């Protein structure tokens, strides 16, 4: 729901707003701007209050949907390419993040340890799993040299360049909300590496397929941050449906 559904939904939204109802842009643009602003603010603020890791990721995914909508409102090919790049980068990181969550358990054979307090000290007891999750959190926060930073730039820059004053205001709001969500993600990293661990929480050894999936997500997270050109070019070519 947080990744694949978002990919499909924004693919449909791009076709709808740039082809189906593009001529009536000024009739619905303000409404979409209001939705984007509300989505970013609500998702960011509610993510701060969560004490369950799954709910935290879910609410932060709402904020990211608002960030992507900012790119939609750019109304040019660069904006479309940025939206597609953002959806891909965020989707890969999100699937991997929820995959890591399924590995953290309340003892061998126990249920998922989703309370934030249960993740304390994970960086000491299970450094590899904690390191992967920390990288994914930094990606969500938009830290440079990760795909999250490139994605935010790819979505926000076209909005500033051609989206008008309203889009610029949304970018400013998006940066502020990004700072809020960054605090949430960094708080988890601090919890994993600087708090005392719990002896009743373990990380399961992932299966071969799960290991491959996590490895692909980590490589993509770093690769799309350091060398995003090929994927951005591909996204630009895919935006040729815009007149």
KOLDOGU-982111 format. One record per atom (N, C-alpha, C): x, y, z; residue in three letters. Coordinates in steps of 0.001 Angstrom, whole numbers, plus 500000, padded with zeros to 6 digits. Example, Ala and Ser with C-alpha at 12.3 -4.5 7.8 and 13.67 -1.06 7.14 Angstrom:
residues 2
513190494310507800ALA 512300495500507800ALA 513200496700507800ALA 512850497750507080SER 513670498940507140SER 512900500030507870SER 
end
This chain:
residues 243
500826498787500000UNK 500000500000500000UNK 500856501257500000UNK 501986501223500700UNK 502830502416500795UNK 503732502587499588UNK 503950501525498814UNK 504900501603497704UNK 504244501313496357UNK 503798500070496164UNK 503285499669494846UNK 502018500427494462UNK 501119500603495422UNK 499894501346495132UNK 500208502788494756UNK 501202503368495439UNK 501590504751495131UNK 502157504861493715UNK 502960503871493305UNK 503506503865491951UNK 502393503847490909UNK 501441502945491095UNK 500336502840490138UNK 499471504090490142UNK 499197504621491341UNK 498321505786491455UNK 498924507005490762UNK 500204507253490979UNK 500805508426490354UNK 501015508241488858UNK 501181506996488416UNK 501204506757486978UNK 499877507155486338UNK 498780506783487001UNK 497454507155486498UNK 497212508658486607UNK 497660509269487717UNK 497466510708487906UNK 498176511510486826UNK 499389511103486471UNK 500135511826485438UNK 499389511802484103UNK 498879510637483738UNK 498127510548482477UNK 496853511385482539UNK 496209511381483695UNK 494949512112483829UNK 495162513620483740UNK 496093514148484538UNK 496223515601484625UNK 496967516196483437UNK 497828515415482767UNK 498587515957481652UNK 497962515656480295UNK 497022514726480262UNK 496389514369478993UNK 494875514524479063UNK 494267513896480060UNK 492807513865480115UNK 492173515208480409UNK 492683515936481430UNK 492031517197481836UNK 493020518365481848UNK 494075518256481050UNK 495096519296481033UNK 494527520643480612UNK 493572520632479681UNK 493012521888479178UNK 492267522662480262UNK 491772521961481272UNK 491032522613482360UNK 491898522773483614UNK 493181522926483400UNK 494139522961484506UNK 493762523966485584UNK 493372525149485188UNK 493126526212486168UNK 491847525985486967UNK 491017525037486526UNK 489795524732487271UNK 490073523862488498UNK 491122523060488441UNK 491365522119489537UNK 492734522277490185UNK 493581523148489648UNK 494954523281490150UNK 494997523690491623UNK 494163524649492011UNK 494179525124493396UNK 493763524005494352UNK 492782523211493936UNK 492332522109494795UNK 493450521095495009UNK 494190520784493944UNK 495295519830494073UNK 496406520408494945UNK 496650521709494833UNK 497654522353495688UNK 497251522248497154UNK 495985522451497436UNK 495503522341498819UNK 495658520916499329UNK 495366519939498482UNK 495513518535498872UNK 496976518218499149UNK 497868518707498284UNK 499295518457498470UNK 499782519054499789UNK 499377520294500065UNK 499799520951501304UNK 499273520209502533UNK 497989519856502506UNK 497389519156503639UNK 498036517792503845UNK 498318517100502749UNK 498930515778502834UNK 500309515861503474UNK 501121516824503041UNK 502460516969503606UNK 502414517298505092UNK 501571518238505470UNK 501520518686506861UNK 500980517587507769UNK 499858516984507403UNK 499249515947508245UNK 500171514741508373UNK 500719514283507246UNK 501603513122507290UNK 502835513364508142UNK 503424514548508018UNK 504645514865508770UNK 504369514964510263UNK 503321515702510632UNK 503029515910512051UNK 502622514609512731UNK 501765513829512088UNK 501311512583512704UNK 502430511558512810UNK 503404511612511910UNK 504521510673512007UNK 505349510920513267UNK 505386512172513721UNK 506152512506514930UNK 505554511846516164UNK 504245511685516187UNK 503554511191517387UNK 503504509675517487UNK 503984508965516471UNK 503824507511516448UNK 504856506806517315UNK 504422505735517964UNK 505314504905518766UNK 505435503495518182UNK 504799503274517052UNK 504860501984516359UNK 505562502209515026UNK 506563501402514723UNK 507392501624513542UNK 506582501507512247UNK 505623500584512197UNK 504814500429510982UNK 503915501638510763UNK 503274502099511836UNK 502414503272511693UNK 503244504501511349UNK 504444504579511902UNK 505319505711511591UNK 505650505725510099UNK 506030504581509550UNK 506337504513508121UNK 505099504802507281UNK 503940504359507757UNK 502707504591507021UNK 502369506076506956UNK 502451506769508100UNK 502134508192508104UNK 503177509003507338UNK 504435508596507426UNK 505449509318506660UNK 505253509112505164UNK 504679507956504784UNK 504401507729503364UNK 503323508689502851UNK 502436509108503746UNK 501436510120503372UNK 502134511435503047UNK 503104511806503875UNK 503857513026503607UNK 504585512942502266UNK 505153511787501977UNK 505871511622500705UNK 504923511728499516UNK 503688511294499679UNK 502709511464498603UNK 502499512944498304UNK 502492513766499349UNK 502393515208499149UNK 503603515770498444UNK 504797515282498791UNK 506008515741498117UNK 505942515430496619UNK 505444514251496286UNK 505356513867494874UNK 504339514742494144UNK 503243515084494815UNK 502238515945494188UNK 502812517304493810UNK 503795517786494551UNK 504438519058494198UNK 505044518952492809UNK 505677517822492515UNK 506246517623491188UNK 505187517565490103UNK 504023516991490419UNK 502927516929489446UNK 502501518327489017UNK 502533519275489946UNK 502064520636489676UNK 503062521483488903UNK 504205520904488518UNK 505171521648487704UNK 504662521844486279UNK 503881520889485785UNK 503287520956484444UNK 504325521091483334UNK 505368520288483400UNK 506290520168482279UNK 506940518785482330UNK 507727518467481301UNK 508317517136481212UNK 509272516857482351UNK 509995517877482790UNK 510926517682483896UNK 510178517289485165UNK 509007517883485369UNK 508197517534486521UNK 507707516098486460UNK 507282515668485279UNK 506827514285485115UNK 507970513316485374UNK 509141513620484831UNK 510310512762485051UNK 510654512705486533UNK 510570513853487205UNK 510856513892488633UNK 509878513069489443UNK 508611513133489079UNK 507589512348489784UNK 507847510852489614UNK 508146510440488396UNK 508399509017488156UNK 509656508551488881UNK 510691509382488880UNK 511918509027489588UNK 511657508922491086UNK 510925509875491640UNK 510605509878493072UNK 509820508625493439UNK 508805508307492635UNK 507972507138492928UNK 508795505853492912UNK 509722505749491960UNK 510565504553491874UNK 511518504463493065UNK 512227505558493340UNK 513206505554494428UNK 512530505301495768UNK 511422505992496004UNK 510723505826497277UNK 510107504430497381UNK 509589503917496275UNK 508975502592496295UNK 509963501498496669UNK 511155501539496080UNK 512173500537496391UNK 512585500613497863UNK 512807501829498345UNK 513224501998499742UNK 512128501566500709UNK 510883501835500374UNK 509771501497501261UNK 509576499992501377UNK 509637499299500249UNK 509500497842500282UNK 510603497231501140UNK 511825497746500976UNK 512944497235501771UNK 512758497540503261UNK 512265498740503574UNK 512080499127504976UNK 511062498222505666UNK 509942497970505012UNK 508957497074505615UNK 509484495640505670UNK 510359495278504719UNK 510991493970504774UNK 511866493819506006UNK 512616494876506338UNK 513448494855507542UNK 512570494741508790UNK 511463495469508805UNK 510566495443509968UNK 510077494019510248UNK 509810493250509203UNK 509314491881509402UNK 510368490968510023UNK 511645491366509962UNK 512715490530510502UNK 512937490737511995UNK 512475491864512537UNK 512696492175513949UNK 511570491543514766UNK 511947490611515654UNK 510957489792516355UNK 511126489848517873UNK 510058489514518555UNK 510064489422520024UNK 510543488026520420UNK 511833487796520268UNK 512392486488520557UNK 512200485535519380UNK 512909484421519398UNK 512783483423518338UNK 511359482877518297UNK 510736482962517130UNK 509378482458516982UNK 508314483401517466UNK 508696484573517959UNK 507709485535518442UNK 507162486412517331UNK 506237487293517689UNK 505651488195516719UNK 506577489361516395UNK 506149490185515475UNK 506959491329515070UNK 507110492319516219UNK 508313492843516375UNK 508588493855517395UNK 508460495229516744UNK 507259495771516754UNK 507008497024516035UNK 507032498258516932UNK 507044498080518253UNK 507124499237519144UNK 508506499862519032UNK 508558501174518950UNK 509845501842518791UNK 510806501493519926UNK 510288501354521128UNK 511145501031522274UNK 511870499704522082UNK 511285498802521293UNK 511901497500521076UNK 513079497565520105UNK 513215498685519408UNK 514311498834518454UNK 515550499446519103UNK 515475499761520371UNK 516615500357521072UNK 517799499391521080UNK 518982499906520765UNK 520195499107520806UNK 520360498118519675UNK 519494498177518662UNK 519570497214517565UNK 520890497346516799UNK 521436498558516765UNK 522694498765516058UNK 523858498023516685UNK 523759497718517963UNK 524828496980518650UNK 524610495473518545UNK 523374495042518694UNK 523096493604518683UNK 523001493030517273UNK 522537493823516321UNK 522384493360514926UNK 522824494486513989UNK 524138494715513888UNK 524644495888513161UNK 524315495912511665UNK 524274494756511015UNK 524013494740509569UNK 522576495170509276UNK 521622494545509963UNK 520216494887509769UNK 519965496347510138UNK 520530496781511254UNK 520361498173511673UNK 520998499125510671UNK 522139498741510101UNK 522794499589509112UNK 521968499744507850UNK 521362498648507400UNK 520486498718506220UNK 519293499620506502UNK 518691499453507667UNK 517512500258508001UNK 517891501726508159UNK 519045501990508742UNK 519502503373508896UNK 519705504026507533UNK 520272503294506579UNK 520455503825505230UNK 519112504162504594UNK 518130503285504769UNK 516804503527504208UNK 516148504745504852UNK 516336504911506155UNK 515778506076506849UNK 516434507370506353UNK 517739507326506121UNK 518429508502505587UNK 517932508827504177UNK 517578507786503437UNK 516991508000502107UNK 515646508693502222UNK 514798508230503131UNK 513505508883503341UNK 513683510342503760UNK 514732510595504530UNK 514983511960505000UNK 515527512865503904UNK 515997512269502801UNK 516526513073501702UNK 517950513536501917UNK 518756512710502581UNK 520145513057502821UNK 520930512940501513UNK 521826513881501205UNK 522612513818499958UNK 523341512500499778UNK 523524512128498508UNK 524153510882498072UNK 523257509666498275UNK 521985509899498568UNK 520996508827498563UNK 519950509150497496UNK 519187508143497116UNK 518165508360496097UNK 517088509319496569UNK 516866509406497891UNK 515841510304498416UNK 516162511761498146UNK 517430512135498268UNK 517829513512497986UNK 517615513846496515UNK 518073512955495649UNK 517912513182494211UNK 516445513243493831UNK 515630512389494445UNK 514205512361494133UNK 513527513667494521UNK 513821514167495726UNK 513218515428496153UNK 513646516577495241UNK 514913516594494877UNK 515392517651493975UNK 514710517539492619UNK 514567516312492114UNK 513950516107490801UNK 512483516513490787UNK 511798516399491937UNK 510383516780492014UNK 510206518259492318UNK 511056518805493182UNK 510885520194493614UNK 511435521205492607UNK 512563520902491969UNK 513199521872491068UNK 512287522287489915UNK 511614521358489214UNK 510711521784488136UNK 509548522633488646UNK 509073522347489867UNK 507979523144490421UNK 508422524587490638UNK 509651524770491100UNK 510179526122491286UNK 510369526818489945UNK 510851526061488951UNK 511187526646487653UNK 509962527050486842UNK 508894526247486900UNK 507773526520485993UNK 506397526359486627UNK 506332526144487932UNK 505034525909488558UNK 504335527144489064UNK 505007528299489023UNK 504382529524489500UNK 504566529735490995UNK 504006530836491500UNK 504175531188492907UNK 503563530151493845UNK 502434529608493453UNK 501796528606494302UNK 502671527385494480UNK 503290526935493397UNK 504164525770493481UNK 505405526074494313UNK 505921527298494206UNK 507089527687495012UNK 506742527642496500UNK 505558528128496852UNK 505123528065498248UNK 505004526616498719UNK 504546525746497838UNK 504453524328498196UNK 505836523723498409UNK 506806524135497592UNK 508171523633497765UNK 508721524053499124UNK 508486525328499486UNK 508937525807500796UNK 508294524980501911UNK 506980524745501787UNK 506285523920502774UNK 506836522501502770UNK 507151521998501581UNK 507701520653501479UNK 509051520528502163UNK 509882521554502041UNK 511191521541502706UNK 511012521536504225UNK 510070522337504720UNK 509806522375506160UNK 509285521024506661UNK 508369520433505913UNK 507838519121506308UNK 508911518040506193UNK 509810518192505227UNK 510928517248505108UNK 511810517302506352UNK 511988518511506887UNK 512781518658508113UNK 512107517943509284UNK 510769518027509333UNK 510033517344510402UNK 510205515832510297UNK 510019515297509086UNK 510160513851508911UNK 511614513413509120UNK 512567514276508759UNK 513978513941508990UNK 514250513760510480UNK 513635514613511296UNK 513773514471512750UNK 513262513104513201UNK 512148512683512635UNK 511568511386513003UNK 512527510261512655UNK 513083510303511442UNK 513975509231511002UNK 515277509212511801UNK 515839510379512034UNK 517088510446512794UNK 516872509973514227UNK 515694510251514778UNK 515379509793516130UNK 515442508278516212UNK 514994507588515189UNK 515048506124515182UNK 516500505649515111UNK 517303506309514283UNK 518713505936514171UNK 519419506107515516UNK 519150507226516181UNK 519735507463517506UNK 519284506377518481UNK 518015505994518398UNK 517485504950519271UNK 518211503629519045UNK 518483503295517801UNK 519119502023517493UNK 520579501985517930UNK 521272503111517846UNK 522711503093518061UNK 523170503648519415UNK 522334504411520078UNK 522797505075521300UNK 521981504727522553UNK 520917503936522400UNK 520146503513523560UNK 520500502073523923UNK 520202501704525137UNK 520467500343525591UNK 519519499358524904UNK 520064498233524496UNK 519277497242523784UNK 518427496383524704UNK 517545495584524087UNK 516671494671524829UNK 517042493244524457UNK 517162492414525450UNK 517588491032525211UNK 516488490174524604UNK 515230490624524692UNK 514124489814524186UNK 513789490107522729UNK 514572490953522053UNK 514314491302520651UNK 515460490783519799UNK 515115490058518737UNK 516128489486517850UNK 515787489835516409UNK 516797489725515545UNK 516601489910514108UNK 516754488566513426UNK 515724488135512726UNK 515787486857512036UNK 516771486922510876UNK 517342485791510527UNK 518202485723509348UNK 517318485678508108UNK 517441486640507207UNK 516565486658506038UNK 516831485489505101UNK 515804485085504386UNK 515958484027503399UNK 516811484523502229UNK 517139483652501315UNK 517958484033500160UNK 517250485098499328UNK 515961484885499066UNK 515212485850498259UNK 515083487186498981UNK 514856487139500290UNK 514766488384501059UNK 516103489119501060UNK 517197488372501163UNK 518524488986501129UNK 518773489657499790UNK 518372488994498713UNK 518544489576497378UNK 517721490851497236UNK 516478490809497731UNK 515606491979497643UNK 516188493164498411UNK 516687492904499619UNK 517277493978500416UNK 518553494501499769UNK 519348493601499196UNK 520579494014498540UNK 520292494900497331UNK 519283494516496550UNK 518905495321495384UNK 518450496710495816UNK 517647496760496890UNK 517149498055497375UNK 518293498929497865UNK 519252498352498576UNK 520389499130499077UNK 521241499645497923UNK 521517498778496951UNK 522321499187495795UNK 521606500290495014UNK 520290500132494833UNK 519519501143494108UNK 519485502457494872UNK 519370502380496199UNK 519333503587497022UNK 520617504398496871UNK 521733503696496894UNK 523016504384496734UNK 523235504782495276UNK 522947503860494349UNK 523181504114492932UNK 522361505272492393UNK 521075505334492757UNK 520221506416492268UNK 520575507748492916UNK 521303507709494027UNK 521754508946494647UNK 523048509451494056UNK 523955508532493750UNK 525273508899493229UNK 525252509066491714UNK 524500508226491026UNK 524496508225489554UNK 523063508097489032UNK 522258509155489188UNK 520843509073488811UNK 520576509323487325UNK 521607509770486587UNK 521415510199485204UNK 520667509232484307UNK 521085507964484218UNK 520405507033483309UNK 518916506862483596UNK 518559506759484862UNK 517146506576485217UNK 516363507853484950UNK 516946509010485253UNK 516277510275484957UNK 516084510447483449UNK 517081510038482662UNK 516942510113481202UNK 515824509202480724UNK 515757508012481300UNK 514694507078480929UNK 513330507640481300UNK 513237508267482479UNK 511976508875482897UNK 511596510031481982UNK 512581510800481539UNK 512311511902480617UNK 511786511389479291UNK 512376510300478786UNK 511896509710477537UNK 510478509182477680UNK 510153508676478879UNK 508807508142479113UNK 507772509233479226UNK 508209510480479362UNK 507265511596479508UNK 506893512213478170UNK 507183511517477080UNK 506911512062475751UNK 505415512166475439UNK 504564511589476303UNK 503124511702476059UNK 502622513129476290UNK 503458513998476890UNK 503073515384477117UNK 503251516172475835UNK 502274516967475510UNK 502364517770474293UNK 503247518997474534UNK 
end
